[in-house]
Amino acid sequence: AARHAETEVAHAFAQAAGAFEHALVFVPNHRGARRDLAKLYFARFEQAEAQRDVAAAVYFRTQIESYDDGSLADLLRGEAKLSVASDPTGAEVIAFRYVDDAESLRLEPIGTLGRTPLAEVSLPHGSYLLIVRAEGRVETRCPVRLGRQETRSLHVRLFALGQIEEGMVHVPAGPFLFGGDRDAAGPLSGVVVETGDYLIARFPVTLRQYLEFIIDLARLNPDEARRRVPRTETEHRPYWIEEGGRWRIPAADGDGDPWDESFPVIGVGYDDADAYCRWLGARTDRTYRLPTDEEWEKAARGVDGRLFPWGDRFDATFCKMRDSRPGRVRLEVVGAFPTDESPYGVRDMAGGVREWVSSTHRDDPSLYVVRGGGAGAGAPSCRLDYRGLHQPGDVTPWLGFRIARSV
């Protein structure tokens, strides 16, 4: 039904544009026909921009400029107004604009916008990264998307030095575009979702970090440690070696490839990931958990609906997936692909390992959502709107997790 409706829309647009152009054959300078044809093309121009179709956007903008009498000039320029407040006030705000080049979105320095509170600073429409910093506070990265002639207000909470533990990244409160990638497997319709402030790990949990958990657990409950140790997908045999009640990571995997303690942990189920979060929380007096589906996607995509952490174009060498390197597919240390970094500085979201999140399927709560692309995944799984589903007890060679906590 949706495809049929899209076809009808395309026919209706073609008939309308054809009727206007036919009228202009007879009266070339008819102001009403030229104005309304420009408006028709502007609607398609906005749709092309929303769908990130660069070629179509360029075409429709050219058509607008051919017929517009000047009434759409301000909309095309798209000047926006941005206000920024912070807690505490007096923070410096430094702006960078995302510019689309041949491969990715690169940051172009704009400069210092001033100190908070900032009131209605004029900026061209587009996607920006704000760096908000104040003495004695953790520097915060705050991406923002400004629409044409939009007036936006941001309020950024700055944490004192020491409040955010090493390895965690602050994702500021605010709205972001959730879903909307029509080419992703299992996508959601694009909706604007609001989140509060939260922290998320810069990297997935590593073998070294998970080994600490298993060693500590084995001292208290050896049987539970055996249940929670990373294991194979079908037979659930431990990947690791137990010697005298103590677990260790083998020097190499079954194929002879060396293991590194900085590899992301794999072969663990949802309950194992949840148990790790509870153990780490008890050890550090903090409440850790798995991120929600929305939190994971915001941390990966920022607020502008990009398809990958680096932009909208895929390159296998930008993240860890099956085509990243020649030869047999194998794990690599976390952070090995610096381009796989989100606007917030969170790493390895497009590749590395797929990750458990705390959200269940909206129609079947027995299935948990899995996000991200694994080392053995193809390009479609690296899209940030991709989501898979697993039973909580499932384990695979490419499935791990990262931690989060509320603030």
C-alpha positions, 0 to 999 in steps of 0.5 A: 500500500505504501509503494502504491501511494508513493507511485500515486504521489509521483504521478500527481507531482509529474502532472502538476509540474507538467500542467504549470510548465504547459501553462508557461509555454503560453504565458512565459512570465505568468507570475502565479504559475511561476510562483506556484511551480517554484513552491511545488519544486520547493516541497520536493527539494525539502523532501530530497534533503530529508531523505539525504538525496543529494542529487535530487536536492541539487536538481530541485534547487536549480528548478526553484531558482529558475522560477522563483520570484524572490519569495523563496530566497530567504527559505533557500538561504535558511538562516536559523537562530540558536540560543544556548544556556548552560548549568553553570552559566558563563560557559564558552561555546565553540562551534563547528559545522559539518560539511559533506565531502566526498567520503564523510562529514568533516568538521569546519571550524566556525569559531567561538560564539561567546559565553552562555547564555547566548540569545538567538545567534544567527547561523546558516541552517545545517548540522553543527557540533558545539563544544561547551566548556567551563573551568572546573567542568568536563568539556561537553560535545553537543551536536545540533541540527538547525532547520531553515529559519528555525529558532532553537534553544539548547540547555547544556548541563556541565559536570564537575571534573571527577563526576564522569568516570574514565571511559564514559561519555556524556550525551546531553539531554535533548531531542534527536531523530530516531529511525528513518533510514529506509534502507536499513533492516528492521528500520523504524519510521523517523520520529523525534525522540527526547532523552535526558542526560546519560553516560555511555561507554566510549568502547564496548566491554573488553575481554580484560574487563569481563575477565575481572568479572568472571574471576571475581565471580568464580571466587564466590560462585564457581558454577555461576562463573562457568555459566557466564563465561564467554562461550560458543554459539551452538554447543555453549563450550567456554572460549576461555580456559579454567585452571584450578578454579581460575579462568584465563583467556587463551593465547589464540582462538580455534583458528590459531589467531591470537587473542588480545585482552583489548578485544571486545568481549563476545559470546555472552547473552543478555543475562550475562551483560546484565549481571556484569552491569550489576557486578560493576555497579556494586564494585564502584557504588554506581548504577550501571545498566545496558543502554536503551534502544533510543540511547544507543542510537542517539550516542551513535548518530547524534541528532541529524539522522546520519546513516553512519557515525561519519556521515551518509556514505559507506566505506568498509575501511571505516569500521570493523566488518567482514570486508574491512581487511583482506583475509579471514575475518577476525576480531580486532582491539577496540578503537582500531578504526578511528573513523568509526566515531560518533559526534559525541566521541563514542567509538565502534558503533558501526562495526566491531561487535553487535551490542545488547540493549535493554529494550525489547521488541515492541510486539514481542517482549521475549525478544531483545534488540541488538544494535550495531554491526559485528566484525563478521557483518555485511554493510547493511548491518553497519547502518546505524538504524539497523536492529536485530532481535535475539532471545536473551540466552543467545550467544554469537561470535560477534555479539557483545555489549557496552554499559551506560548509566543515568545521571 
